[in-house]
Structure formats: C-alpha cells, structure tokens
Amino acid sequence: FREARADAPVSCRACGERPCAVSGAMEAVAPVLVVNLTWVSTPAPAAVAQLVRGALLPFDAGVAFDGGAAATYLCVAIVCFKGDHYTAYARPPPSAVDLRYPPRWTLRDRFVDRGSGDLEWLLGELSGAKPKLPSLMVYVRV
C-alpha cells in the first residue's frame, strides 16, 4: 500500500497520514477469497502450468496473511480472460456423503459445460500453445 499509493493525492481516512501503513493480518477469515492476477506479459506455457499447480494447493490463511485467524483455503474456480472473452474452470461442490471437493474440473463457457477432466487436463487447457492466463482465482474456506 505504501509504495503503490506514494503519489496518491489523498490521505488515509482512518489516521490522516499519506499513505497509511496497512497490516496484512486478518482478524476474521472470510468464507470466500478471490485473488486477482495481473499479467504484464504472456509467460511461457510451462510457467502458467507451474503457477496454477502451486495455486491449487490448499493454503493456511494464518501463514499467508501474516498471522491472524487460522483457516485453510482451497481453490475451487479459475477465471481466465483472453481477448474479450472470459471462461471459467470450476470444481463441483462436495457431496453430502463425501465433504471433500472432487478432483475434477469443468470448463464453463457461455453457461455451457465445454469439457471436464482432472488436474492434468486442466493444466493442459491453461498452458497449451496459446495459454489462457488466469485472471481470478476463487478459494473457499474448508
């Protein structure tokens, strides 16, 4: 915040400083976390696959956000933007019998299922010859 807002003409409304120091600690853990990714260039397909593989691992919010409330988040959807079109890859919700998220992913495009598969299928979809760059990663607290 300090670096990004160094030239901002406004002051912090809470403390009056310009810019205000912001802590990364979360006091309460939200049920859903959305991470926005901004790409300054198109990476190699292998780099996209590596990023997605790492982003799909469950993570501890207490560690990721420098203390605060502890919870584990799991990625359940990836939204990609290419040209002027969005597509989404989503996991189905858990069943009433097995409360874990299934390892399958489904491509949703214009409200239609366009295909589905496991993690390797997903990585192939995202890191093909013309990679689809993830724009949003949607996580739920598990």
N, C-alpha and C positions, 0 to 999 in steps of 0.2 A: 504494500500500500504506500509506504513512504516513497519508494522510488517511482512507482507508477504515477503518483499524484504530486510529485515535487513541483511541477509547473502549474498545478491547478490553481485557479484564482479564488477558490472558495476555501473556507475554513471548516474544520470538523465541527459539527453542530453540538457534539457531546462535550468537548473540552475547549473549543475555541482555538486550538493550535492549528497550524497549517504546515504540513499534514500531521495527522494524529497517528500515534503508534497503535497498531492493532495486534492483538494476541491471536494466535492460532488455536487456542484451547477451546473446546466445545463443552459447555456446561451440560447440555442435554443432547441426546443423539436423535436425529430425525429418522423417521421410518424409511424415507427415500432420500437418496443423494444423487444429484445429477452433476456430472463433470463435463464441462465444455472444453473441447480441444481445439486449439487454433494452430493451423499449419502455415508456416511461412514459405515452404517449398514442398514439392512432392518427393517423399523419400523413396528409396528402393523398396520393391515388394517384400524383400526379406525383413526390412526394418519395420514395415507395417505389421507383418506377422509376429515379430518379436514383441512389439508394443502391445498388440492385442492379447497375445498369450500371457504376458505379465499382468495386464489389466484385468484378466478374467480370474485371477487368483483371489480367493477371499482375503480381506484385509481387516486388521484391527483398528477401529477408529481412534482408540486411545493412543496408539502409537503414531498413526498417520497425522493426527491433528494435535500433536504435542501435549499429550495429557488429556485431562477432562474425562468425560464419561466413556466407559468401555462398551463396545459393541462390535460385532462382526458384520461386514457388508459383503454382498455377493452381487456380481454383475448379472443383470437379467435382460438387458437390452442394449443394443448398439445402433445408433442412428448415423447414417452416412449421407453426405451431401456430395453430389457430383454434377457439375454443370449447373442446371437449375432444377435438380430433382433430388428428393430425399427418398431413401429406402431405409428400412429398419430390420434388424435381426433380433428376434426375441426368443426367450425360453418360455416354454409352457409353465403355468403355475404348478405347485406341488399338488399331489392328490390328497384326499382325506386319509388315505392309508399310509402313504409314504410322504412325510413332510419335507423331504429334500427336493430341490429343483432338479428336474430331469436334465441329463447332459445334452439334450438335443436343442438345436437352434432352428428357427423357421424364418425365412425371408418373407417379409411383408412389404408389398409394393402396390400402391393404389387399392388398399383394402383386400388384396387377394394374396393367398399363400402362393409363392413362386418357387418353393423348394424347401427342403429341410435336410438336416444332417447333424453329424457330431462335430466336435471341435475341429478336427482336421478339415472337414467340409467347409466350416465357417472361415478358417484361415485361408483356404484356397479361394473362397469367394472374395475375401477382402484384399488378398495380396496377389491377384492374378496379374496378367500382362498390363492391365490398366487398373491400378489399385483403387479401391474405394476407401477414402480416408474417413475414419470415424470422426464425427463431429460432437456427438453426445454419447456419454456412457452413463447408463442408468443402473444404480445399485439399490438394493433393498437391504434392510437390516434383518439379519437372520438369527 
